[in-house]
């Protein structure tokens, strides 16, 4: 709904406490970090968006999101076989990538811990990551980031540990609902979207009309002590059809379901995370 609605949303958040991040009246404002003081040290946050309709990104004179755009290239695998599927290659926008690296490097000088939030990736398709995501994540960590929090796909994606830094490629959902009318359900556009996740079921009686995979989600508990991020733990969480997230305890069989799902999709994506249950938390480490 344009800049007016964006500013209205920012004001609504600020009025009740949360500080908006990754948006602003121009590109410089959208790239501005949020820095908070904790008992363990100073934590700085940056946020970027790769999922952007044309014109939704901020520039020198226009309001919008801090962009981290990517280009898509379709590479024909069998040039002598017309009509065969291509390989899909994706690459970060060089100026956006350089801007993020500059932001992280600058924030590193004023914050003990730097956390980068990225709205990116391939929605609804299990396991699969876009090539540009790993490029961006590794560049952020090389510049000094201590944790990468990914979101947008609406299902969990795998976990990687690069240079001892966790990369959570998608946290799935949390505070969101998706009620649907019969008109939505019967639409051609939704029929095409459902093909991304064949198990997708919907109902006009549900407030959470996401695929079954989307019931499994996470909360991140990061521990900052003496100016360092010393531990990254995950809290397995479940969202039912009423759209209410429930943080799970280890005895709940759904707890194990979330953990096993996350480990399986990490392994299938070729990522190196090892997930270890400690009480009601899941600790992330690199597989030795």
Secondary structure, DSSP 8 states (H G I E B T S, - for coil): -HHHHHHHHHHHHHHHS----SEESSHHHHT--EEEEETTEEEEEEEEES---TT-B--SSS-EE-B--EEEEEEES-TTSTT--EEEEEEE-HHHHHHHHHHHHHHHTT-SEEEEEEE-S-SS-SS---HHHHHHHHHHHHHT-SEEEEE-SSSB--EEEETTEEEES-B--SS--B---HHHHT-HHHHHHHTTSTT----TT-SB-S-GGGGEEEEEEEEEETTEEEEEEEEEEEE-TT--EEE--TTSHHHHHHHHHHHHHHHHTT--EEEEEETTEEEEEE--
